[in-house]
């Protein structure tokens, strides 16, 4: 499966490699009590909802690493 920031949170959390990338940039994201609420949303959508908490530069880095899997 190909991963990117267009993948859903559930898809990313189901892959140990993808989950590790997300956690590297967003420490504790995979164990956050409300992660299930965002499960069906794309990571890009979650980032938009987070506003300034996730800068575009960081999102681009996450995307590049996910695509390299």
N, C-alpha and C positions, 0 to 999 in steps of 0.2 A: 504494500500500500504506500502511496506517495503522501507525504505530510507537508503541510504548510500552515500559514496562519488562517487559511480558508478551511482547515479541518475543524471538526467540532471538538469541543473540550473533551467529550467522551472518547472520541477516536484517539486523541492525544494521550489521555490518561490510561488508555488500554495498552499503550506501547511503552515499555520500560525506557527505551531510548528517547522517545519523544517527551515523555514525562520528565526525564532528567534534564532535557534542554529547557523546558518550561520552568522547572524549579531552579535552574541555574540563574535565570533572569528574574524570576518572580519567586523568591524563596518562600517555601511553605504553601505554594499555590495548590499542589496536589493533595495536601492534607487539610486544607481549609474546610471548616464545617459547612460552608455554603457552596462548595464546588459543584455539588450535584444540581444546584439550581441553574447553573450555566451549562450543564452537560450537553444540551442540544444546540447550543449556540456556537457559532464559529469563533475562534480565538480573536479574529479581527473585529468582530462585533463586540465582544467583551471588552476589548481594548478601547473601542470608541465610547462605550458606556463608562469606562474608567476615567475618561477625560485625560487630564495632565499626569495621571499616575503612571502612565505607560507611554513614554515619548516615542515618536515615530522611529527614531534611530534605534531604540531598543527593539521595537517590533520588527524592524528590518533585519536585525541580527538574529532574532528568533526565527524568522522566516527562512533566512539563508541556511541556518543550521538544520532546521526541519527538512528543508528540501534536499539536503545532502545525505539524508538517511537512506 
